[in-house]
Amino acid sequence: MADVSASCRTLSRSEREGRRVLGEQAADAGYGLRDLTAVHLAAARRAWATLPGVTGARDTAELRKTGTAVLAALEAGIAALSEGHERAQRHAVRRAEAARRAFVDDLLYGRSDPGRIAEQAEGFGLRLADRHVVAVAAPPDGETYDEAHPLLRRVERELAGRFGDHDALIAPKDGRLVCVAPTTQQHTLDAFVTLCSVHRVAVSRPHSGAVGVVRSYEEALSALDLAARLGLGAKVLSAADLLVFPVLLRDRAAMADLITSVLGPLEHARGGAEPLLATISAYAEAGYVNAEAARRLDLSVRALSYRLERIAALTGFDPDDSLQRYTLETAALGARLLGWPTSPV
């Protein structure tokens, strides 16, 4: 500033770069930009009366010229200082995001030593000795949840504002948004589910340890997959409510045999198997109440009754018989899971 006041020159490129470097160093040392700017302005104010260009000014015009040059240099210097500080912060954010992505990968895929994972988890507020639940939010069609998605920022802001410090880990993963929360913080998990249920959210059962988090994550993913394959309309899915489906699919060959044996004859119906298959599913979902099933299918009760008669005639299984309807319903669920009749089983 003393040199600028005497010559009324602008800051050189090297001087501006020096301010940027200083801004980076200050950010790395933990100094905030507001405090850093205040310190520089205070130093400039204290030095003003002693600057050579000020004390040696011969008249008001020369003093005004000196003041303009000094303020311009101060403006350029602080701008460069801020640029360096922001650059360091961006790098720090990228490093933090990269570290979090690597940790989330290791945690959810179980690819690292459990002891190392547990040690890293503490840095992210997780104590893996506790029981945790994993919720996974799927984005609407055509969207992807990533670090820059506004929903992630909204969720983080809302949870921090409502609960302050919390032990839940919120992170994007493979285009979805994941929340790993201890069972002691059910309120945090509930808030995440509410905020993310714009499309569909699956919630796992609670499990313990690092291996338990992996298992919970896989349960939530499986629930989302089942919902898509079954065409479920629920926005919030509980993995505990869908446990029957993995059991049904455990023996795929047996399920395929059940589908072809029970439902195969439906392919010979006028219009193919799909309308009658939809009728079996709607009838079961309606609690085997004809009027409700007809409403769901947008049919008259008489048309529904005709379809039920056709199903019984073609398959040999009566939907109104308690034991036979169970066989039909199970076969219909298996067909939806395996994509029959569109895909051969």
VEXFISE-523617 format. One record per residue (C-alpha): chain; x negated, y negated, z negated; residue in three letters. Coordinates in nm, 4 decimals, always signed. Layout:
N
<pt A <X Y Z> ALA>
...
# end
This chain:
345
<pt A <+0.0000 +0.0000 +0.0000> MET>
<pt A <-0.2909 -0.2354 -0.0730> ALA>
<pt A <-0.4349 -0.1747 +0.2730> ASP>
<pt A <-0.0976 -0.2111 +0.4423> VAL>
<pt A <-0.0279 -0.5382 +0.2598> SER>
<pt A <-0.3569 -0.6811 +0.3851> ALA>
<pt A <-0.3285 -0.5691 +0.7484> SER>
<pt A <+0.0507 -0.5302 +0.7885> CYS>
<pt A <-0.0076 -0.2045 +0.9773> ARG>
<pt A <+0.2127 +0.1061 +0.9866> THR>
<pt A <+0.1281 +0.4386 +0.8298> LEU>
<pt A <-0.0979 +0.6589 +1.0392> SER>
<pt A <-0.0030 +1.0112 +1.1440> ARG>
<pt A <-0.2511 +1.1611 +0.8973> SER>
<pt A <-0.1109 +0.9490 +0.6146> GLU>
<pt A <+0.2442 +1.0630 +0.6885> ARG>
<pt A <+0.1286 +1.4237 +0.7046> GLU>
<pt A <-0.0451 +1.3728 +0.3692> GLY>
<pt A <+0.2886 +1.2650 +0.2216> ARG>
<pt A <+0.4549 +1.5765 +0.3665> ARG>
<pt A <+0.1900 +1.8003 +0.2108> VAL>
<pt A <+0.2341 +1.6234 -0.1217> LEU>
<pt A <+0.6108 +1.6737 -0.0979> GLY>
<pt A <+0.5598 +2.0480 -0.0394> GLU>
<pt A <+0.3221 +2.0721 -0.3344> GLN>
<pt A <+0.5647 +1.8864 -0.5586> ALA>
<pt A <+0.8504 +2.1201 -0.4597> ALA>
<pt A <+0.6348 +2.4275 -0.5261> ASP>
<pt A <+0.5443 +2.2812 -0.8675> ALA>
<pt A <+0.9122 +2.2430 -0.9527> GLY>
<pt A <+0.9555 +1.8663 -0.9183> TYR>
<pt A <+1.2970 +1.7554 -0.7906> GLY>
<pt A <+1.3242 +1.5169 -0.4980> LEU>
<pt A <+1.5191 +1.2618 -0.6988> ARG>
<pt A <+1.2519 +1.2369 -0.9685> ASP>
<pt A <+0.9759 +1.2337 -0.7084> LEU>
<pt A <+1.1354 +0.9442 -0.5199> THR>
<pt A <+1.1982 +0.7518 -0.8429> ALA>
<pt A <+0.8331 +0.7836 -0.9450> VAL>
<pt A <+0.7110 +0.6508 -0.6094> HIS>
<pt A <+0.9515 +0.3561 -0.6110> LEU>
<pt A <+0.8561 +0.2685 -0.9684> ALA>
<pt A <+0.4863 +0.2791 -0.8786> ALA>
<pt A <+0.5505 +0.0548 -0.5771> ALA>
<pt A <+0.7410 -0.1942 -0.7940> ARG>
<pt A <+0.4583 -0.2088 -1.0495> ARG>
<pt A <+0.1924 -0.2514 -0.7811> ALA>
<pt A <+0.3764 -0.5173 -0.5832> TRP>
<pt A <+0.2467 -0.8228 -0.7710> ALA>
<pt A <-0.1169 -0.7071 -0.7465> THR>
<pt A <-0.1277 -0.6250 -0.3750> LEU>
<pt A <-0.3902 -0.8262 -0.1805> PRO>
<pt A <-0.1432 -0.9271 +0.0867> GLY>
<pt A <+0.0903 -1.0643 -0.1802> VAL>
<pt A <-0.1601 -1.2475 -0.3988> THR>
<pt A <-0.3350 -1.3930 -0.0926> GLY>
<pt A <-0.0270 -1.5058 +0.0985> ALA>
<pt A <-0.0560 -1.8697 +0.2034> ARG>
<pt A <+0.3139 -1.9386 +0.2552> ASP>
<pt A <+0.6605 -1.7862 +0.2458> THR>
<pt A <+0.6482 -1.6643 +0.6079> ALA>
<pt A <+0.3268 -1.4725 +0.5444> GLU>
<pt A <+0.4686 -1.3274 +0.2226> LEU>
<pt A <+0.7823 -1.2190 +0.4106> ARG>
<pt A <+0.5683 -1.0515 +0.6786> LYS>
<pt A <+0.3661 -0.8707 +0.4137> THR>
<pt A <+0.6793 -0.7596 +0.2315> GLY>
<pt A <+0.8361 -0.6253 +0.5499> THR>
<pt A <+0.5218 -0.4230 +0.6321> ALA>
<pt A <+0.4942 -0.2832 +0.2789> VAL>
<pt A <+0.8626 -0.1827 +0.2660> LEU>
<pt A <+0.8379 -0.0201 +0.6104> ALA>
<pt A <+0.5329 +0.1776 +0.4969> ALA>
<pt A <+0.7103 +0.2742 +0.1735> LEU>
<pt A <+1.0153 +0.3864 +0.3710> GLU>
<pt A <+0.8040 +0.5966 +0.6079> ALA>
<pt A <+0.6039 +0.7430 +0.3197> GLY>
<pt A <+0.9079 +0.8466 +0.1185> ILE>
<pt A <+1.0730 +0.9885 +0.4322> ALA>
<pt A <+0.7651 +1.2039 +0.4947> ALA>
<pt A <+0.7522 +1.3015 +0.1276> LEU>
<pt A <+1.1190 +1.4087 +0.1423> SER>
<pt A <+1.0601 +1.6013 +0.4642> GLU>
<pt A <+0.7776 +1.7993 +0.3062> GLY>
<pt A <+0.9822 +1.8636 -0.0076> HIS>
<pt A <+1.2801 +1.9878 +0.1957> GLU>
<pt A <+1.0540 +2.1997 +0.4144> ARG>
<pt A <+0.9126 +2.3718 +0.1062> ALA>
<pt A <+1.2627 +2.4268 -0.0284> GLN>
<pt A <+1.3764 +2.5833 +0.2992> ARG>
<pt A <+1.0787 +2.8166 +0.2907> HIS>
<pt A <+1.1557 +2.9045 -0.0708> ALA>
<pt A <+1.5181 +2.9770 +0.0180> VAL>
<pt A <+1.4103 +3.1968 +0.3083> ARG>
<pt A <+1.1686 +3.3853 +0.0839> ARG>
<pt A <+1.4391 +3.4300 -0.1796> ALA>
<pt A <+1.6888 +3.5477 +0.0822> GLU>
<pt A <+1.4346 +3.7892 +0.2300> ALA>
<pt A <+1.3564 +3.9248 -0.1174> ALA>
<pt A <+1.7266 +3.9641 -0.1920> ARG>
<pt A <+1.7908 +4.1397 +0.1414> ARG>
<pt A <+1.5045 +4.3810 +0.0742> ALA>
<pt A <+1.6298 +4.4473 -0.2785> PHE>
<pt A <+1.9890 +4.4981 -0.1613> VAL>
<pt A <+1.8680 +4.7438 +0.1047> ASP>
<pt A <+1.6677 +4.9400 -0.1516> ASP>
<pt A <+1.9498 +4.9314 -0.4064> LEU>
<pt A <+2.2369 +5.0344 -0.1804> LEU>
<pt A <+2.0458 +5.2929 +0.0203> TYR>
<pt A <+1.8504 +5.4387 -0.2731> GLY>
<pt A <+1.5255 +5.4327 -0.0767> ARG>
<pt A <+1.2959 +5.3227 -0.3595> SER>
<pt A <+1.1779 +5.4544 -0.6948> ASP>
<pt A <+1.4617 +5.4146 -0.9518> PRO>
<pt A <+1.2227 +5.2663 -1.2075> GLY>
<pt A <+1.1018 +5.0035 -0.9617> ARG>
<pt A <+1.4584 +4.9268 -0.8552> ILE>
<pt A <+1.5645 +4.8832 -1.2191> ALA>
<pt A <+1.2742 +4.6462 -1.2790> GLU>
<pt A <+1.3595 +4.4394 -0.9712> GLN>
<pt A <+1.7289 +4.4403 -1.0600> ALA>
<pt A <+1.6655 +4.2453 -1.3799> GLU>
<pt A <+1.5396 +3.9551 -1.1681> GLY>
<pt A <+1.8794 +3.9484 -0.9971> PHE>
<pt A <+2.0759 +3.9712 -1.3220> GLY>
<pt A <+2.1574 +4.3435 -1.3004> LEU>
<pt A <+2.0987 +4.5969 -1.5775> ARG>
<pt A <+2.1272 +4.9264 -1.3997> LEU>
<pt A <+2.1611 +5.1252 -1.7210> ALA>
<pt A <+2.5178 +4.9896 -1.7355> ASP>
<pt A <+2.8121 +5.1260 -1.5396> ARG>
<pt A <+2.8788 +4.9290 -1.2222> HIS>
<pt A <+3.1551 +4.8975 -0.9664> VAL>
<pt A <+3.0898 +4.8033 -0.6045> VAL>
<pt A <+3.3405 +4.6089 -0.3959> ALA>
<pt A <+3.2885 +4.5736 -0.0203> VAL>
<pt A <+3.4774 +4.3131 +0.1825> ALA>
<pt A <+3.5233 +4.3759 +0.5547> ALA>
<pt A <+3.5438 +4.0693 +0.7817> PRO>
<pt A <+3.8308 +4.0032 +1.0211> PRO>
<pt A <+3.7847 +4.1365 +1.3727> ASP>
<pt A <+3.5211 +3.9449 +1.5658> GLY>
<pt A <+3.3519 +3.8031 +1.2554> GLU>
<pt A <+3.0400 +3.8976 +1.0602> THR>
<pt A <+2.9551 +3.8048 +0.7042> TYR>
<pt A <+2.5970 +3.6803 +0.6749> ASP>
<pt A <+2.3920 +3.4391 +0.4627> GLU>
<pt A <+2.5335 +3.1408 +0.6521> ALA>
<pt A <+2.9011 +3.2418 +0.6408> HIS>
<pt A <+3.1150 +2.9868 +0.4528> PRO>
<pt A <+3.2952 +3.2615 +0.2591> LEU>
<pt A <+2.9693 +3.3641 +0.0881> LEU>
<pt A <+2.9060 +3.0045 -0.0211> ARG>
<pt A <+3.2658 +2.9710 -0.1368> ARG>
<pt A <+3.2522 +3.2917 -0.3413> VAL>
<pt A <+2.9217 +3.1948 -0.5051> GLU>
<pt A <+3.0501 +2.8455 -0.5824> ARG>
<pt A <+3.3829 +2.9682 -0.7213> GLU>
<pt A <+3.2286 +3.2376 -0.9418> LEU>
<pt A <+2.9629 +3.0014 -1.0755> ALA>
<pt A <+3.2255 +2.7343 -1.1439> GLY>
<pt A <+3.4687 +2.9677 -1.3196> ARG>
<pt A <+3.2347 +3.2013 -1.5068> PHE>
<pt A <+2.8975 +3.0232 -1.5145> GLY>
<pt A <+2.6111 +3.2702 -1.5390> ASP>
<pt A <+2.7310 +3.6178 -1.4480> HIS>
<pt A <+2.5631 +3.9514 -1.3849> ASP>
<pt A <+2.7297 +4.0276 -1.0525> ALA>
<pt A <+2.5192 +4.0498 -0.7371> LEU>
<pt A <+2.6877 +3.9019 -0.4282> ILE>
<pt A <+2.5174 +3.9641 -0.0940> ALA>
<pt A <+2.5975 +4.0234 +0.2745> PRO>
<pt A <+2.5139 +4.3690 +0.4062> LYS>
<pt A <+2.5627 +4.5024 +0.7601> ASP>
<pt A <+2.8167 +4.2318 +0.8397> GLY>
<pt A <+3.0187 +4.2901 +0.5219> ARG>
<pt A <+3.0136 +4.1179 +0.1830> LEU>
<pt A <+2.9125 +4.3278 -0.1175> VAL>
<pt A <+2.9672 +4.2668 -0.4876> CYS>
<pt A <+2.7893 +4.4822 -0.7476> VAL>
<pt A <+2.9376 +4.4061 -1.0902> ALA>
<pt A <+2.9124 +4.5718 -1.4322> PRO>
<pt A <+3.2350 +4.7142 -1.5682> THR>
<pt A <+3.2105 +4.4660 -1.8570> THR>
<pt A <+3.2747 +4.1826 -1.6103> GLN>
<pt A <+3.6006 +4.2972 -1.4575> GLN>
<pt A <+3.7154 +3.9344 -1.4335> HIS>
<pt A <+3.4251 +3.8535 -1.2001> THR>
<pt A <+3.5038 +4.1538 -0.9813> LEU>
<pt A <+3.8737 +4.0641 -0.9720> ASP>
<pt A <+3.7892 +3.7078 -0.8651> ALA>
<pt A <+3.5615 +3.8385 -0.5865> PHE>
<pt A <+3.8348 +4.0718 -0.4607> VAL>
<pt A <+4.0924 +3.7913 -0.4615> THR>
<pt A <+3.8641 +3.5505 -0.2746> LEU>
<pt A <+3.7640 +3.8099 -0.0137> CYS>
<pt A <+4.0984 +3.9753 +0.0520> SER>
<pt A <+4.1554 +3.7640 +0.3630> VAL>
<pt A <+4.1129 +4.0892 +0.5540> HIS>
<pt A <+4.0392 +4.4030 +0.3508> ARG>
<pt A <+3.8387 +4.4858 +0.0374> VAL>
<pt A <+3.7539 +4.8307 -0.0985> ALA>
<pt A <+3.6665 +4.8878 -0.4642> VAL>
<pt A <+3.4740 +5.1934 -0.5815> SER>
<pt A <+3.5006 +5.3901 -0.9012> ARG>
<pt A <+3.2489 +5.2991 -1.1769> PRO>
<pt A <+2.9192 +5.4883 -1.1882> HIS>
<pt A <+2.6002 +5.4538 -1.3930> SER>
<pt A <+2.2413 +5.3809 -1.2944> GLY>
<pt A <+2.0753 +5.3024 -0.9636> ALA>
<pt A <+2.2017 +5.6288 -0.8133> VAL>
<pt A <+2.5493 +5.5366 -0.9328> GLY>
<pt A <+2.5372 +5.2052 -0.7438> VAL>
<pt A <+2.4523 +5.3943 -0.4235> VAL>
<pt A <+2.7404 +5.6327 -0.4853> ARG>
<pt A <+2.9797 +5.3450 -0.5555> SER>
<pt A <+2.8723 +5.1661 -0.2371> TYR>
<pt A <+2.9290 +5.4793 -0.0302> GLU>
<pt A <+3.2737 +5.5252 -0.1872> GLU>
<pt A <+3.3743 +5.1712 -0.0962> ALA>
<pt A <+3.2497 +5.2137 +0.2616> LEU>
<pt A <+3.4357 +5.5441 +0.2900> SER>
<pt A <+3.7554 +5.3756 +0.1689> ALA>
<pt A <+3.7229 +5.1072 +0.4379> LEU>
<pt A <+3.6631 +5.3720 +0.7033> ASP>
<pt A <+3.9621 +5.5781 +0.5909> LEU>
<pt A <+4.1842 +5.2701 +0.5896> ALA>
<pt A <+4.0855 +5.1903 +0.9473> ALA>
<pt A <+4.1423 +5.5470 +1.0655> ARG>
<pt A <+4.4743 +5.5850 +0.8866> LEU>
<pt A <+4.5967 +5.2388 +0.9794> GLY>
<pt A <+4.6623 +5.1465 +0.6159> LEU>
<pt A <+4.8047 +4.7981 +0.5722> GLY>
<pt A <+4.6849 +4.7324 +0.2165> ALA>
<pt A <+4.4442 +4.4406 +0.1717> LYS>
<pt A <+4.2851 +4.5871 -0.1421> VAL>
<pt A <+4.1870 +4.9540 -0.1446> LEU>
<pt A <+4.0888 +5.1594 -0.4476> SER>
<pt A <+3.8536 +5.4499 -0.3792> ALA>
<pt A <+4.0190 +5.6380 -0.6655> ALA>
<pt A <+4.3495 +5.6305 -0.4783> ASP>
<pt A <+4.1942 +5.7830 -0.1665> LEU>
<pt A <+4.0092 +6.0776 -0.3222> LEU>
<pt A <+4.2425 +6.3276 -0.1587> VAL>
<pt A <+4.1192 +6.2425 +0.1910> PHE>
<pt A <+3.7550 +6.3512 +0.1499> PRO>
<pt A <+3.8949 +6.6750 +0.0053> VAL>
<pt A <+4.1094 +6.7213 +0.3146> LEU>
<pt A <+3.8100 +6.6637 +0.5414> LEU>
<pt A <+3.5650 +6.8766 +0.3450> ARG>
<pt A <+3.6529 +7.1776 +0.5574> ASP>
<pt A <+3.6951 +7.0206 +0.8994> ARG>
<pt A <+3.7412 +7.3548 +1.0747> ALA>
<pt A <+4.0298 +7.4471 +0.8442> ALA>
<pt A <+4.1908 +7.1072 +0.8941> MET>
<pt A <+4.1569 +7.1357 +1.2730> ALA>
<pt A <+4.3203 +7.4791 +1.2568> ASP>
<pt A <+4.6065 +7.3380 +1.0469> LEU>
<pt A <+4.6638 +7.0557 +1.2954> ILE>
<pt A <+4.6692 +7.2754 +1.6035> THR>
<pt A <+4.8773 +7.5484 +1.4370> SER>
<pt A <+5.1404 +7.3208 +1.2840> VAL>
<pt A <+5.1453 +7.0154 +1.5103> LEU>
<pt A <+5.0210 +7.1600 +1.8388> GLY>
<pt A <+5.3737 +7.2389 +1.9647> PRO>
<pt A <+5.4625 +6.8673 +1.9394> LEU>
<pt A <+5.2542 +6.8040 +2.2514> GLU>
<pt A <+5.5247 +6.9775 +2.4554> HIS>
<pt A <+5.7904 +6.7275 +2.3448> ALA>
<pt A <+5.9200 +6.4628 +2.5834> ARG>
<pt A <+5.6980 +6.1575 +2.5302> GLY>
<pt A <+5.4188 +6.3636 +2.3781> GLY>
<pt A <+5.3250 +6.4271 +2.0175> ALA>
<pt A <+5.2604 +6.0716 +1.9001> GLU>
<pt A <+5.6218 +5.9540 +1.8439> PRO>
<pt A <+5.7030 +6.2668 +1.6431> LEU>
<pt A <+5.3755 +6.2439 +1.4525> LEU>
<pt A <+5.4586 +5.8826 +1.3628> ALA>
<pt A <+5.8006 +6.0026 +1.2472> THR>
<pt A <+5.6471 +6.2578 +1.0078> ILE>
<pt A <+5.4197 +5.9902 +0.8599> SER>
<pt A <+5.6937 +5.7271 +0.8280> ALA>
<pt A <+5.9337 +5.9798 +0.6728> TYR>
<pt A <+5.6732 +6.0710 +0.4087> ALA>
<pt A <+5.5837 +5.7071 +0.3387> GLU>
<pt A <+5.9529 +5.6253 +0.2947> ALA>
<pt A <+5.9868 +5.8912 +0.0265> GLY>
<pt A <+6.1929 +6.1086 +0.2629> TYR>
<pt A <+6.4767 +5.8565 +0.2628> VAL>
<pt A <+6.6342 +5.8544 +0.6094> ASN>
<pt A <+6.7528 +5.4931 +0.6110> ALA>
<pt A <+6.4142 +5.3562 +0.5001> GLU>
<pt A <+6.2223 +5.5740 +0.7464> ALA>
<pt A <+6.4519 +5.4643 +1.0289> ALA>
<pt A <+6.3958 +5.0995 +0.9360> ARG>
<pt A <+6.0184 +5.1460 +0.9410> ARG>
<pt A <+6.0346 +5.3077 +1.2827> LEU>
<pt A <+6.2910 +5.0581 +1.4133> ASP>
<pt A <+6.5303 +5.3421 +1.4918> LEU>
<pt A <+6.8888 +5.4184 +1.4087> SER>
<pt A <+6.9462 +5.6811 +1.1398> VAL>
<pt A <+7.1003 +5.9032 +1.4084> ARG>
<pt A <+6.7878 +5.8734 +1.6281> ALA>
<pt A <+6.5700 +5.9554 +1.3271> LEU>
<pt A <+6.7784 +6.2637 +1.2510> SER>
<pt A <+6.7383 +6.3789 +1.6116> TYR>
<pt A <+6.3600 +6.3437 +1.5848> ARG>
<pt A <+6.3502 +6.5381 +1.2574> LEU>
<pt A <+6.5501 +6.8160 +1.4224> GLU>
<pt A <+6.3060 +6.8238 +1.7160> ARG>
<pt A <+6.0105 +6.8442 +1.4760> ILE>
<pt A <+6.1687 +7.1380 +1.2934> ALA>
<pt A <+6.2570 +7.3144 +1.6200> ALA>
<pt A <+5.9114 +7.2728 +1.7760> LEU>
<pt A <+5.6917 +7.3400 +1.4729> THR>
<pt A <+5.9080 +7.5769 +1.2728> GLY>
<pt A <+5.8580 +7.3527 +0.9683> PHE>
<pt A <+6.1585 +7.1675 +0.8282> ASP>
<pt A <+6.0759 +6.8131 +0.6994> PRO>
<pt A <+6.3666 +6.8416 +0.4544> ASP>
<pt A <+6.2261 +7.1553 +0.2902> ASP>
<pt A <+6.0026 +7.0565 -0.0055> SER>
<pt A <+5.7266 +7.3119 +0.0650> LEU>
<pt A <+5.7366 +7.2871 +0.4428> GLN>
<pt A <+5.7369 +6.9058 +0.4361> ARG>
<pt A <+5.4097 +6.9167 +0.2368> TYR>
<pt A <+5.2490 +7.1251 +0.5115> THR>
<pt A <+5.3748 +6.8843 +0.7768> LEU>
<pt A <+5.2583 +6.5777 +0.5822> GLU>
<pt A <+4.9116 +6.7244 +0.5196> THR>
<pt A <+4.8739 +6.8155 +0.8861> ALA>
<pt A <+4.9878 +6.4659 +0.9872> ALA>
<pt A <+4.7332 +6.3055 +0.7548> LEU>
<pt A <+4.4627 +6.5271 +0.9004> GLY>
<pt A <+4.5696 +6.4321 +1.2517> ALA>
<pt A <+4.5363 +6.0622 +1.1696> ARG>
<pt A <+4.1953 +6.1188 +1.0123> LEU>
<pt A <+4.0644 +6.3158 +1.3094> LEU>
<pt A <+4.2316 +6.1014 +1.5747> GLY>
<pt A <+4.4585 +6.3777 +1.7084> TRP>
<pt A <+4.6217 +6.3939 +1.9618> PRO>
<pt A <+4.4123 +6.1231 +2.1349> THR>
<pt A <+4.0934 +6.3118 +2.0451> SER>
<pt A <+4.0811 +6.6911 +2.0567> PRO>
<pt A <+4.0091 +6.8663 +1.7287> VAL>
# end
